[in-house]
Amino acid sequence: MIPMKPFATSHATLLTAVALCLLAALGLGRAQNFPFPQHVTYTAGTIKPAISQSVMDQTNRLFYNAWKAAYLVNGCQPDHYYIKYQPTGPITVSEAHGYGMMIFALMAGYDANAQVYFDGMYRFFTNHQSSITPYLMGWQEAAGCVFAAGGDDSATDGDLDIAYALLLADRQWGSAGAINYLAEGRKVIAAVMKGEINTNAWSVKLGDWSDASNANYFNGTRPSDFMPDHFRGYQVFSGNTNWSRVIDKCYGILGTIQTNNSRATGLIPDFVINVNTTPKPAGKNYLEGSTDKDYGYNSCRVPWRIATDYLVSGDPRAKAAVDRINSWIQGKTGGNPANIRDGYNITNGNALASTGYELAFSAPFAVGAMVNATNQLWLNKLWTNVTSQPISSSAYFGNTIKMIDLLALSGNWWTPALRPAVFTNLTRLTNGNFSLQLIAEPQFTNRLEASTNLATWTTLLTTNPAARNFTFVDTQAAVLTQRFYRSR
């Protein structure tokens, strides 16, 4: 739905300025502009699990309740919130913070307190900014609400999600309240470009600590930080067209790795080096451990991150990258999601030693399966497998990825980079009827509503068209002294 100020028509005048002013003064509208559930129309040819929409929505609600109870913490200050990411030791990381902020923006409408939690997480973020780059978050916080040792610089993924969440919040609640979400989002976007993008190669850096003084890290990247749908939103709201270069670089790196290093599997390693020349997998112990060269606990998110871009943008490069992974994993598991393992060699597809089943791997594979209708049976099996796992079966990482992926799987992942709805071709017909055209965002269900008193609204039309434009003739207008219209 695209929220829009109503306009009025009467026999005396087509547009009533007084009425428009009154509407602004009354502050008409709902607390949420895009309340859960949204049932987004994704790119043509994509699929969802063959499960009733009501069941998928309820699955989201129930798991959200369990996830929130397990991980949301009101702490550090009375009006601060954060996501607990492990039982002991450091209390949270910026990655968790970005995840949580996105979830609350998307679950608003179901959870009446979603904005309270979101705002509390925003305040926690502002109190834990990177020591290197303002408006980026220090990546790890310890007990006592201070940075853990070495945790005061940034890790890129958390900041990317925080910036995107602020754009979602602007669309969800508007920016006229206590927090100007749009202005704050633009600050974070600018900080990401400054501190976390290698503008020599237009690649995504590992964090703001990585600079040209150490070329090995400066020309390295973490493919799980490739979030093209986020970058498209950044470009729309910042006006910085260099985000297109970042998107192109992400897809270029994926294509090179899949061609040169993982032709048989399509899998992407946790870390990639040489982004300034010919990208290739990093070696083991490049940054985090022996699996840095493998498909591990970083790149397990790649199918989800890239597939969501295809769902909302239709970029064929996204589908091409994920299709290769889909084909391989179905063959590797024999079509049984229970056989998914939490780590693979990207070249030969062998499972890594001492691996087992993990939601952080299976849930992203499910979102990846959505890009191609040939995956319907596989997707159905993945849905059943993922949703059958109780929250006790995994920890923060797997359960939080599951929560976000359930939103995508059920058609409730929407992008803030929307075109505003516009009324056009407003015409009083000779018989007294009123004709109008609405140019809307087809991603959402659009409702055309009318009122004679600004208090009671009647739905005239509900549609989710393949095209953006639709025309409506109000046959009741001829017998009314005035009529107000709005699109939601």
C-alpha positions as semicolon CSV with decimal commas, in nm:
position;residue;x (nm);y (nm);z (nm)
1;M;0,000;0,000;0,000
2;I;0,127;0,346;-0,082
3;P;0,019;0,599;0,181
4;M;-0,092;0,924;0,031
5;K;-0,264;1,243;0,138
6;P;-0,627;1,244;0,030
7;F;-0,763;1,502;-0,209
8;A;-1,115;1,632;-0,245
9;T;-1,352;1,687;-0,532
10;S;-1,676;1,884;-0,523
11;H;-1,918;2,026;-0,776
12;A;-1,757;2,365;-0,724
13;T;-1,391;2,275;-0,759
14;L;-1,174;1,978;-0,852
15;L;-0,917;2,020;-0,576
16;T;-1,006;2,183;-0,246
17;A;-0,705;2,349;-0,086
18;V;-0,894;2,403;0,239
19;A;-0,968;2,034;0,264
20;L;-0,607;1,943;0,202
21;C;-0,494;2,177;0,478
22;L;-0,752;2,029;0,711
23;L;-0,627;1,680;0,636
24;A;-0,274;1,780;0,723
25;A;-0,391;1,933;1,048
26;L;-0,588;1,622;1,140
27;G;-0,284;1,404;1,075
28;L;-0,494;1,132;0,916
29;G;-0,328;0,796;0,862
30;R;-0,235;0,485;1,051
31;A;0,048;0,431;1,296
32;Q;0,204;0,203;1,035
33;N;0,204;0,261;0,662
34;F;0,301;-0,097;0,579
35;P;0,169;-0,313;0,865
36;F;0,254;-0,680;0,871
37;P;0,148;-0,878;0,669
38;Q;0,213;-0,709;0,334
39;H;0,199;-0,993;0,078
40;V;0,438;-0,830;-0,164
41;T;0,422;-0,909;-0,534
42;Y;0,773;-1,024;-0,620
43;T;0,939;-1,036;-0,963
44;A;0,740;-1,231;-1,220
45;G;0,839;-1,597;-1,233
46;T;0,948;-1,619;-0,871
47;I;0,770;-1,851;-0,631
48;K;0,671;-1,889;-0,269
49;P;0,617;-2,210;-0,074
50;A;0,296;-2,386;-0,177
51;I;0,148;-2,316;0,163
52;S;-0,160;-2,106;0,237
53;Q;-0,079;-1,741;0,294
54;S;-0,256;-1,740;0,629
55;V;-0,041;-2,030;0,751
56;M;0,279;-1,859;0,639
57;D;0,179;-1,534;0,810
58;Q;0,093;-1,714;1,132
59;T;0,422;-1,902;1,120
60;N;0,596;-1,564;1,106
61;R;0,397;-1,435;1,402
62;L;0,460;-1,736;1,622
63;F;0,829;-1,756;1,549
64;Y;0,865;-1,381;1,594
65;N;0,713;-1,411;1,941
66;A;0,963;-1,681;2,034
67;W;1,258;-1,498;1,874
68;K;1,178;-1,171;2,052
69;A;1,139;-1,345;2,388
70;A;1,474;-1,518;2,343
71;Y;1,692;-1,235;2,217
72;L;1,550;-0,885;2,272
73;V;1,701;-0,714;2,576
74;N;1,603;-0,384;2,735
75;G;1,935;-0,281;2,883
76;C;2,228;-0,042;2,925
77;Q;1,985;0,248;2,960
78;P;1,611;0,244;3,035
79;D;1,515;0,335;2,677
80;H;1,779;0,122;2,502
81;Y;1,732;-0,218;2,341
82;Y;1,972;-0,466;2,183
83;I;1,976;-0,822;2,051
84;K;2,158;-1,069;2,276
85;Y;2,380;-1,285;2,060
86;Q;2,532;-1,527;2,309
87;P;2,454;-1,645;2,663
88;T;2,778;-1,521;2,821
89;G;3,060;-1,282;2,737
90;P;3,005;-0,990;2,496
91;I;2,640;-0,892;2,489
92;T;2,582;-0,798;2,125
93;V;2,735;-0,722;1,786
94;S;2,645;-0,474;1,514
95;E;2,536;-0,763;1,290
96;A;2,266;-0,854;1,544
97;H;2,168;-0,490;1,575
98;G;2,106;-0,454;1,204
99;Y;1,906;-0,774;1,194
100;G;1,688;-0,665;1,484
101;M;1,615;-0,320;1,348
102;M;1,502;-0,464;1,013
103;I;1,281;-0,722;1,183
104;F;1,103;-0,465;1,399
105;A;1,041;-0,233;1,103
106;L;0,891;-0,522;0,905
107;M;0,681;-0,666;1,192
108;A;0,523;-0,332;1,284
109;G;0,147;-0,359;1,276
110;Y;0,152;-0,704;1,426
111;D;0,362;-0,591;1,723
112;A;0,221;-0,271;1,870
113;N;0,557;-0,204;2,039
114;A;0,773;-0,252;1,730
115;Q;0,851;0,119;1,702
116;V;0,944;0,137;2,071
117;Y;1,195;-0,144;2,021
118;F;1,324;0,005;1,698
119;D;1,377;0,348;1,854
120;G;1,550;0,191;2,153
121;M;1,785;0,005;1,922
122;Y;1,853;0,328;1,732
123;R;1,947;0,498;2,058
124;F;2,177;0,209;2,151
125;F;2,339;0,241;1,808
126;T;2,404;0,614;1,849
127;N;2,572;0,548;2,184
128;H;2,804;0,283;2,037
129;Q;2,947;0,442;1,727
130;S;3,276;0,334;1,574
131;S;3,585;0,512;1,705
132;I;3,699;0,554;1,343
133;T;3,388;0,663;1,153
134;P;3,090;0,845;1,305
135;Y;2,750;0,693;1,222
136;L;2,897;0,346;1,188
137;M;2,861;0,107;1,482
138;G;3,141;-0,047;1,685
139;W;3,111;-0,412;1,601
140;Q;3,110;-0,574;1,948
141;E;2,979;-0,461;2,288
142;A;3,070;-0,622;2,619
143;A;2,903;-0,657;2,957
144;G;2,886;-0,315;3,118
145;C;2,770;-0,168;2,787
146;V;3,119;-0,080;2,671
147;F;3,310;-0,196;2,368
148;A;3,473;-0,535;2,392
149;A;3,849;-0,534;2,339
150;G;3,901;-0,458;1,970
151;G;3,528;-0,404;1,920
152;D;3,526;-0,028;1,872
153;D;3,567;-0,030;1,492
154;S;3,309;-0,143;1,241
155;A;3,204;-0,463;1,067
156;T;3,031;-0,374;0,744
157;D;2,729;-0,604;0,747
158;G;2,572;-0,456;1,059
159;D;2,597;-0,102;0,927
160;L;2,445;-0,198;0,593
161;D;2,140;-0,343;0,767
162;I;2,114;-0,051;1,011
163;A;2,108;0,199;0,724
164;Y;1,849;-0,008;0,540
165;A;1,638;-0,045;0,854
166;L;1,627;0,333;0,895
167;L;1,494;0,363;0,540
168;L;1,232;0,099;0,621
169;A;1,141;0,296;0,934
170;D;1,095;0,613;0,733
171;R;0,850;0,432;0,507
172;Q;0,683;0,253;0,796
173;W;0,630;0,538;1,043
174;G;0,740;0,854;0,863
175;S;1,016;1,085;0,982
176;A;0,818;1,361;1,149
177;G;0,839;1,214;1,499
178;A;1,108;1,211;1,766
179;I;1,357;1,048;1,528
180;N;1,402;1,166;1,172
181;Y;1,463;0,819;1,033
182;L;1,531;0,938;0,681
183;A;1,788;1,197;0,788
184;E;1,960;0,945;1,016
185;G;1,954;0,682;0,744
186;R;2,122;0,920;0,503
187;K;2,394;0,985;0,759
188;V;2,463;0,615;0,794
189;I;2,458;0,566;0,415
190;A;2,714;0,845;0,374
191;A;2,928;0,693;0,650
192;V;2,915;0,351;0,482
193;M;3,034;0,504;0,155
194;K;3,311;0,686;0,338
195;G;3,433;0,411;0,567
196;E;3,323;0,078;0,421
197;I;3,348;0,108;0,044
198;N;3,680;0,079;-0,139
199;T;3,623;0,355;-0,392
200;N;3,931;0,252;-0,587
201;A;3,756;-0,072;-0,686
202;W;3,397;0,008;-0,571
203;S;3,407;-0,305;-0,358
204;V;3,259;-0,359;-0,012
205;K;3,529;-0,341;0,256
206;L;3,556;-0,566;0,560
207;G;3,508;-0,270;0,794
208;D;3,618;0,088;0,846
209;W;3,947;-0,036;0,995
210;S;4,059;-0,159;0,653
211;D;4,253;0,101;0,455
212;A;4,510;0,126;0,180
213;S;4,797;0,084;0,426
214;N;4,728;-0,291;0,420
215;A;4,641;-0,389;0,063
216;N;4,570;-0,750;0,161
217;Y;4,266;-0,643;0,364
218;F;4,184;-0,327;0,169
219;N;4,142;-0,535;-0,147
220;G;3,955;-0,808;0,039
221;T;3,581;-0,846;0,084
222;R;3,319;-1,060;0,257
223;P;3,057;-1,169;-0,001
224;S;2,790;-1,206;0,267
225;D;2,806;-0,824;0,277
226;F;2,686;-0,808;-0,084
227;M;2,336;-0,663;-0,037
228;P;2,229;-0,519;-0,375
229;D;1,871;-0,453;-0,265
230;H;2,009;-0,235;0,015
231;F;2,242;-0,052;-0,223
232;R;1,953;0,024;-0,459
233;G;1,771;0,185;-0,169
234;Y;2,080;0,383;-0,074
235;Q;2,100;0,523;-0,426
236;V;1,735;0,627;-0,428
237;F;1,749;0,802;-0,092
238;S;2,099;0,951;-0,114
239;G;2,106;1,039;-0,482
240;N;2,459;0,895;-0,504
241;T;2,478;0,702;-0,831
242;N;2,805;0,539;-0,725
243;W;2,596;0,276;-0,550
244;S;2,533;0,133;-0,897
245;R;2,907;0,080;-0,926
246;V;2,905;-0,108;-0,598
247;I;2,620;-0,331;-0,721
248;D;2,806;-0,401;-1,045
249;K;3,123;-0,488;-0,853
250;C;2,937;-0,731;-0,628
251;Y;2,791;-0,918;-0,924
252;G;3,123;-0,906;-1,105
253;I;3,299;-1,074;-0,811
254;L;3,031;-1,342;-0,781
255;G;3,056;-1,417;-1,152
256;T;3,434;-1,442;-1,145
257;I;3,438;-1,679;-0,847
258;Q;3,168;-1,901;-0,994
259;T;3,352;-1,917;-1,325
260;N;3,708;-1,962;-1,199
261;N;3,677;-2,130;-0,860
262;S;3,339;-2,293;-0,804
263;R;3,223;-2,393;-1,148
264;A;3,081;-2,723;-1,020
265;T;2,897;-2,584;-0,717
266;G;2,837;-2,211;-0,759
267;L;2,932;-2,170;-0,392
268;I;3,098;-1,852;-0,271
269;P;3,379;-1,845;-0,010
270;D;3,356;-1,660;0,317
271;F;3,625;-1,415;0,203
272;V;3,757;-1,299;-0,134
273;I;4,084;-1,119;-0,207
274;N;4,229;-0,928;-0,503
275;V;3,911;-0,733;-0,575
276;N;4,127;-0,476;-0,755
277;T;4,253;-0,734;-1,009
278;T;4,116;-1,087;-1,048
279;P;3,913;-1,184;-0,741
280;K;3,982;-1,523;-0,585
281;P;3,905;-1,702;-0,259
282;A;4,112;-1,597;0,041
283;G;4,334;-1,856;0,204
284;K;4,254;-2,023;0,532
285;N;4,302;-1,804;0,841
286;Y;4,280;-1,492;0,627
287;L;4,073;-1,313;0,891
288;E;3,859;-1,543;1,105
289;G;3,969;-1,906;1,075
290;S;4,052;-2,213;0,875
291;T;3,726;-2,200;0,675
292;D;3,782;-1,849;0,538
293;K;3,832;-2,007;0,195
294;D;3,517;-2,219;0,217
295;Y;3,141;-2,182;0,210
296;G;3,099;-2,130;0,583
297;Y;2,921;-1,924;0,844
298;N;2,964;-1,599;0,653
299;S;2,874;-1,696;0,298
300;C;2,589;-1,921;0,408
301;R;2,392;-1,595;0,385
302;V;2,475;-1,530;0,018
303;P;2,174;-1,716;-0,132
304;W;1,938;-1,510;0,084
305;R;2,111;-1,177;0,026
306;I;2,129;-1,219;-0,352
307;A;1,788;-1,381;-0,394
308;T;1,610;-1,096;-0,217
309;D;1,756;-0,860;-0,473
310;Y;1,604;-1,068;-0,751
311;L;1,270;-1,084;-0,570
312;V;1,235;-0,705;-0,557
313;S;1,446;-0,582;-0,852
314;G;1,447;-0,865;-1,106
315;D;1,818;-0,821;-1,178
316;P;1,903;-1,125;-1,396
317;R;2,255;-1,140;-1,251
318;A;2,106;-1,230;-0,915
319;K;1,904;-1,516;-1,059
320;A;2,201;-1,648;-1,255
321;A;2,421;-1,656;-0,943
322;V;2,162;-1,825;-0,722
323;D;2,043;-2,070;-0,987
324;R;2,388;-2,231;-0,991
325;I;2,382;-2,279;-0,615
326;N;2,024;-2,413;-0,622
327;S;2,107;-2,675;-0,881
328;W;2,411;-2,799;-0,691
329;I;2,260;-2,815;-0,340
330;Q;1,956;-3,013;-0,458
331;G;2,184;-3,270;-0,615
332;K;2,420;-3,276;-0,319
333;T;2,143;-3,346;-0,069
334;G;1,942;-3,578;-0,288
335;G;1,653;-3,333;-0,253
336;N;1,642;-3,379;0,125
337;P;1,698;-3,058;0,325
338;A;1,791;-3,261;0,633
339;N;2,113;-3,350;0,451
340;I;2,230;-2,987;0,432
341;R;2,557;-2,939;0,619
342;D;2,707;-2,626;0,771
343;G;3,013;-2,590;0,550
344;Y;3,136;-2,697;0,209
345;N;3,448;-2,684;-0,004
346;I;3,351;-2,447;-0,284
347;T;3,543;-2,635;-0,556
348;N;3,441;-2,997;-0,508
349;G;3,136;-2,953;-0,285
350;N;3,260;-3,184;-0,014
351;A;3,116;-3,117;0,331
352;L;3,374;-2,987;0,573
353;A;3,489;-3,209;0,857
354;S;3,272;-3,221;1,170
355;T;2,976;-3,046;1,012
356;G;2,608;-3,098;1,085
357;Y;2,270;-2,945;1,010
358;E;2,227;-2,573;1,085
359;L;1,939;-2,330;1,019
360;A;2,182;-2,058;0,911
361;F;2,247;-2,267;0,600
362;S;1,907;-2,421;0,525
363;A;1,698;-2,104;0,563
364;P;1,902;-1,902;0,309
365;F;1,886;-2,193;0,064
366;A;1,506;-2,169;0,095
367;V;1,503;-1,800;-0,004
368;G;1,745;-1,881;-0,286
369;A;1,502;-2,142;-0,420
370;M;1,236;-1,872;-0,472
371;V;1,405;-1,732;-0,784
372;N;1,300;-2,018;-1,015
373;A;0,967;-2,199;-1,049
374;T;1,149;-2,525;-1,122
375;N;1,246;-2,530;-0,753
376;Q;0,887;-2,555;-0,624
377;L;0,912;-2,906;-0,477
378;W;1,252;-2,827;-0,323
379;L;1,120;-2,501;-0,180
380;N;0,822;-2,677;-0,026
381;K;1,053;-2,927;0,141
382;L;1,279;-2,649;0,269
383;W;0,981;-2,462;0,416
384;T;0,871;-2,774;0,600
385;N;1,224;-2,842;0,721
386;V;1,301;-2,488;0,835
387;T;0,969;-2,423;1,006
388;S;0,979;-2,755;1,189
389;Q;1,293;-2,654;1,379
390;P;1,208;-2,526;1,730
391;I;1,392;-2,220;1,852
392;S;1,584;-2,443;2,091
393;S;1,742;-2,625;1,796
394;S;1,968;-2,332;1,708
395;A;2,123;-2,020;1,859
396;Y;2,095;-1,648;1,790
397;F;2,258;-1,664;1,446
398;G;2,050;-1,941;1,294
399;N;1,725;-1,832;1,455
400;T;1,763;-1,468;1,354
401;I;1,844;-1,560;0,995
402;K;1,539;-1,788;1,002
403;M;1,322;-1,498;1,124
404;I;1,432;-1,271;0,840
405;D;1,407;-1,548;0,583
406;L;1,054;-1,636;0,695
407;L;0,955;-1,279;0,611
408;A;1,097;-1,318;0,261
409;L;0,949;-1,665;0,210
410;S;0,600;-1,551;0,308
411;G;0,600;-1,247;0,077
412;N;0,659;-0,993;0,353
413;W;1,000;-0,861;0,248
414;W;0,942;-0,519;0,097
415;T;1,180;-0,254;-0,023
416;P;1,172;0,109;0,094
417;A;1,282;0,224;-0,251
418;L;0,926;0,278;-0,370
419;R;0,780;0,523;-0,614
420;P;0,529;0,750;-0,442
421;A;0,169;0,701;-0,548
422;V;0,038;0,977;-0,773
423;F;-0,317;1,065;-0,874
424;T;-0,339;1,191;-1,230
425;N;-0,592;1,252;-1,510
426;L;-0,848;1,384;-1,261
427;T;-1,163;1,443;-1,465
428;R;-1,522;1,543;-1,388
429;L;-1,723;1,363;-1,655
430;T;-2,024;1,519;-1,825
431;N;-2,262;1,288;-1,638
432;G;-2,122;1,405;-1,303
433;N;-1,912;1,096;-1,237
434;F;-1,548;1,141;-1,144
435;S;-1,258;0,964;-1,319
436;L;-0,905;0,935;-1,188
437;Q;-0,590;0,741;-1,259
438;L;-0,360;0,609;-0,986
439;I;0,005;0,543;-1,061
440;A;0,116;0,313;-0,779
441;E;0,384;0,069;-0,674
442;P;0,266;-0,279;-0,783
443;Q;0,477;-0,443;-0,514
444;F;0,188;-0,384;-0,275
445;T;-0,186;-0,422;-0,261
446;N;-0,324;-0,078;-0,341
447;R;-0,659;0,037;-0,202
448;L;-0,847;0,335;-0,337
449;E;-1,070;0,479;-0,063
450;A;-1,330;0,757;-0,057
451;S;-1,503;0,963;0,210
452;T;-1,752;1,245;0,235
453;N;-1,651;1,359;0,584
454;L;-1,283;1,258;0,637
455;A;-1,392;1,032;0,921
456;T;-1,549;0,732;0,751
457;W;-1,367;0,581;0,454
458;T;-1,504;0,331;0,204
459;T;-1,286;0,107;-0,011
460;L;-1,372;0,157;-0,376
461;L;-1,108;-0,065;-0,530
462;T;-0,852;-0,318;-0,409
463;T;-0,595;-0,428;-0,661
464;N;-0,243;-0,551;-0,705
465;P;-0,191;-0,493;-1,077
466;A;0,094;-0,614;-1,290
467;A;0,104;-0,263;-1,433
468;R;0,150;0,045;-1,222
469;N;-0,141;0,241;-1,366
470;F;-0,510;0,186;-1,320
471;T;-0,814;0,403;-1,386
472;F;-1,128;0,422;-1,176
473;V;-1,462;0,593;-1,241
474;D;-1,659;0,682;-0,927
475;T;-2,025;0,658;-1,022
476;Q;-2,137;0,784;-0,681
477;A;-1,966;1,121;-0,718
478;A;-2,248;1,265;-0,928
479;V;-2,493;1,268;-0,636
480;L;-2,252;1,396;-0,369
481;T;-2,167;1,754;-0,281
482;Q;-1,806;1,662;-0,207
483;R;-1,586;1,352;-0,217
484;F;-1,241;1,286;-0,074
485;Y;-1,005;1,024;-0,213
486;R;-0,689;0,860;-0,089
487;S;-0,470;0,564;-0,179
488;R;-0,333;0,329;0,088
